[in-house]
């Protein structure tokens, strides 16, 4: 029983934590963008691969092919928004003299 009690006490100690601290709002926002990009790329790649397999396996079902192509298109648009917006923001920041 002492092992469980120590584990619970350690969990409560860990959960106390500290608030998120950042030097500037710019660092926070770029950190969030980088995290979003880091986790969204593998999800998008696996989703497109799975949808591609379903597209090949759909046979002659025109409606299903149309739906799957729509999903691929939506995923690509989402990737364009996630990765393109940060690229445009970086270019604008450099052009306008940001650090």
Backbone bond lengths (Angstrom), bond angles and torsions (degrees), N, CA, C in turn:
res aa  C-N    CA-C-N  psi(-1)  N-CA   C-N-CA  omega(-1)  CA-C   N-CA-C  phi
1 X - - - 1.442 - - 1.521 113.93 -
2 X 1.356 119.39 -34.00 1.454 118.32 -179.86 1.534 112.29 -63.24
3 X 1.320 116.96 -27.51 1.470 119.52 179.17 1.526 109.64 -64.85
4 X 1.322 116.87 -43.81 1.466 120.77 179.86 1.530 110.27 -66.36
5 X 1.322 117.14 -41.20 1.465 120.62 179.58 1.522 110.56 -63.14
6 X 1.338 117.36 -42.11 1.463 120.41 178.07 1.529 110.86 -65.08
7 X 1.322 117.52 -38.56 1.460 120.51 179.07 1.528 110.69 -64.95
8 X 1.330 116.79 -41.76 1.465 120.66 179.39 1.524 110.38 -66.48
9 X 1.342 117.18 -43.50 1.470 120.18 177.95 1.526 110.62 -61.43
10 X 1.320 117.84 -41.38 1.459 121.24 178.21 1.510 111.53 -64.54
11 X 1.323 117.06 -36.35 1.459 121.29 179.18 1.524 110.19 -65.88
12 X 1.330 117.43 -44.16 1.455 119.87 179.45 1.521 110.91 -66.19
13 X 1.346 117.22 -35.61 1.456 119.83 177.50 1.529 110.03 -65.14
14 X 1.311 116.76 -40.91 1.459 121.31 -179.96 1.528 111.10 -67.14
15 X 1.330 117.70 -35.68 1.457 121.64 -175.93 1.536 112.49 -72.32
16 X 1.318 118.64 -16.34 1.459 120.06 -179.22 1.519 110.25 -65.06
17 X 1.306 118.27 -47.73 1.452 124.40 172.00 1.514 115.38 53.12
18 X 1.306 114.13 -171.96 1.452 121.79 176.73 1.520 107.93 -131.72
19 X 1.312 117.48 156.50 1.464 118.91 178.56 1.528 110.59 -67.97
20 X 1.321 115.59 157.66 1.463 120.87 178.42 1.525 108.14 -64.88
21 X 1.318 115.83 130.48 1.454 120.44 179.77 1.523 108.69 -121.04
22 X 1.309 116.90 138.46 1.456 121.70 178.05 1.516 108.31 -146.96
23 X 1.327 115.32 151.76 1.465 120.19 -175.26 1.525 111.55 -73.40
24 X 1.329 116.44 -35.00 1.465 119.06 -179.57 1.519 108.89 -150.17
25 X 1.298 115.45 163.41 1.453 120.74 177.68 1.525 110.49 -64.24
26 X 1.316 116.30 -33.33 1.459 121.80 178.38 1.532 110.82 -60.15
27 X 1.319 116.89 -44.30 1.463 120.72 178.55 1.529 111.32 -63.73
28 X 1.299 116.87 -40.81 1.456 120.48 178.88 1.524 110.71 -62.68
29 X 1.328 116.65 -48.12 1.462 119.79 -177.67 1.520 111.92 -64.82
30 X 1.340 118.07 -43.01 1.461 119.98 178.97 1.521 110.79 -67.90
31 X 1.316 117.81 -32.21 1.465 120.77 175.24 1.520 111.37 -64.90
32 X 1.332 116.36 -41.21 1.461 120.15 177.64 1.529 111.04 -65.83
33 X 1.334 117.01 -41.37 1.468 120.65 179.27 1.520 110.33 -64.04
34 X 1.335 117.06 -44.23 1.461 120.49 179.88 1.528 111.06 -63.41
35 X 1.313 117.37 -39.62 1.462 121.02 177.99 1.520 110.97 -65.58
36 X 1.318 116.72 -43.15 1.461 120.94 177.63 1.522 110.78 -60.63
37 X 1.325 117.30 -43.37 1.457 120.60 179.12 1.523 111.07 -66.17
38 X 1.311 116.99 -41.24 1.460 121.91 -177.47 1.527 111.45 -60.66
39 X 1.329 116.59 -41.87 1.463 119.61 -177.18 1.528 113.11 -88.82
40 X 1.317 118.47 -24.13 1.462 119.27 -176.42 1.522 112.74 -80.56
41 X 1.318 118.71 -30.90 1.463 120.37 -177.56 1.531 112.69 -61.12
42 X 1.343 120.13 -50.20 1.471 118.07 178.68 1.526 112.94 -65.17
43 X 1.326 116.80 -34.68 1.470 119.60 178.82 1.523 110.03 -65.23
44 X 1.327 116.34 -43.33 1.467 119.85 178.91 1.525 110.66 -64.98
45 X 1.332 117.26 -42.63 1.465 120.36 -179.00 1.526 111.35 -62.99
46 X 1.323 116.75 -45.70 1.467 119.96 179.41 1.527 111.41 -66.57
47 X 1.317 116.50 -37.01 1.465 119.91 178.78 1.522 111.26 -65.31
48 X 1.324 116.89 -45.23 1.461 119.82 179.36 1.523 110.55 -64.82
49 X 1.339 117.45 -38.46 1.465 120.19 177.92 1.532 110.97 -63.95
50 X 1.326 116.10 -44.50 1.467 119.21 178.80 1.515 112.51 -65.27
51 X 1.311 116.66 -40.86 1.464 120.19 178.47 1.521 110.16 -67.87
52 X 1.341 116.80 -35.45 1.466 120.04 176.42 1.509 111.97 -62.72
53 X 1.316 117.42 -41.25 1.467 120.88 176.43 1.521 109.90 -63.42
54 X 1.322 117.38 -43.61 1.467 120.90 178.68 1.526 110.70 -64.64
55 X 1.330 116.83 -34.77 1.462 120.81 178.83 1.526 110.90 -66.30
56 X 1.323 116.36 -42.40 1.463 119.88 178.15 1.526 110.54 -67.03
57 X 1.331 116.44 -36.72 1.464 120.80 -177.73 1.525 113.12 -81.59
58 X 1.325 118.32 -4.89 1.468 119.62 -174.88 1.521 113.10 -73.92
59 X 1.306 117.71 -16.92 1.459 119.75 177.02 1.511 112.08 69.09
60 X 1.345 115.50 -129.37 1.461 121.22 -176.21 1.521 113.82 -96.05
61 X 1.313 117.84 9.13 1.462 120.99 -178.22 1.531 109.71 -75.66
62 X 1.322 116.68 99.12 1.459 122.71 -175.77 1.536 111.60 -64.63
63 X 1.326 116.56 -41.52 1.472 120.24 -178.23 1.523 111.02 -63.91
64 X 1.325 116.70 -43.52 1.468 120.28 179.31 1.531 110.86 -65.49
65 X 1.328 117.28 -40.81 1.467 120.14 177.65 1.523 110.77 -61.34
66 X 1.297 116.56 -41.47 1.461 121.03 179.18 1.525 110.91 -63.13
67 X 1.328 116.45 -43.11 1.464 121.22 179.24 1.528 111.48 -64.58
68 X 1.337 116.60 -42.38 1.459 120.28 -179.94 1.532 111.69 -67.63
69 X 1.330 116.77 -39.11 1.462 119.76 176.61 1.529 110.35 -63.59
70 X 1.327 115.97 -37.39 1.463 120.55 177.45 1.531 110.28 -62.42
71 X 1.334 117.52 -41.32 1.457 121.26 178.41 1.518 111.10 -64.14
72 X 1.328 117.65 -43.55 1.465 120.75 178.45 1.529 109.63 -61.21
73 X 1.324 115.82 -44.43 1.460 120.38 179.25 1.529 110.75 -60.13
74 X 1.323 117.50 -43.54 1.472 121.09 178.97 1.524 111.80 -63.29
75 X 1.325 117.54 -40.39 1.462 121.12 178.95 1.528 110.21 -65.24
76 X 1.320 116.76 -41.84 1.463 120.12 178.63 1.528 111.70 -65.63
77 X 1.326 117.18 -38.79 1.467 120.38 175.98 1.527 110.02 -63.93
78 X 1.315 117.73 -41.41 1.469 120.83 176.89 1.516 111.78 -61.60
79 X 1.336 116.86 -42.42 1.463 120.43 176.76 1.512 112.09 -63.49
80 X 1.314 115.83 -39.21 1.460 120.12 177.10 1.524 110.43 -62.15
81 X 1.315 117.21 -41.59 1.467 120.60 178.46 1.524 112.01 -65.97
82 X 1.332 116.90 -44.38 1.464 120.78 -176.54 1.524 110.97 -68.34
83 X 1.324 117.35 -48.38 1.460 119.96 -174.68 1.528 112.12 -86.92
84 X 1.305 117.51 -34.34 1.457 120.46 -179.59 1.513 113.11 -70.82
85 X 1.316 116.66 -38.29 1.468 118.83 -178.40 1.516 111.57 -65.18
86 X 1.319 117.99 -38.81 1.469 119.04 178.93 1.523 110.71 -70.08
87 X 1.322 117.21 -34.03 1.465 119.92 177.73 1.522 110.43 -66.80
88 X 1.306 116.85 -45.34 1.462 120.71 178.04 1.526 110.62 -62.60
89 X 1.325 116.96 -40.98 1.460 120.38 178.84 1.525 111.02 -64.54
90 X 1.313 118.16 -38.54 1.463 121.56 177.56 1.524 111.32 -64.31
91 X 1.326 116.12 -43.63 1.469 120.46 178.62 1.526 110.29 -63.54
92 X 1.307 117.03 -45.88 1.468 120.54 179.19 1.522 111.52 -63.64
93 X 1.311 116.66 -39.78 1.460 120.21 179.99 1.531 110.09 -63.70
94 X 1.324 117.45 -42.44 1.457 120.68 177.50 1.522 111.98 -67.57
95 X 1.310 116.59 -38.48 1.470 121.55 -179.57 1.519 111.54 -67.46
96 X 1.317 116.00 -37.80 1.464 120.36 -178.03 1.514 113.15 -87.22
97 X 1.325 117.64 0.64 1.464 120.28 175.02 1.511 114.49 88.93
98 X 1.323 117.45 21.39 1.462 119.38 177.94 1.521 111.26 -75.32
99 X 1.325 116.64 160.12 1.468 121.16 179.55 1.484 111.18 -86.93
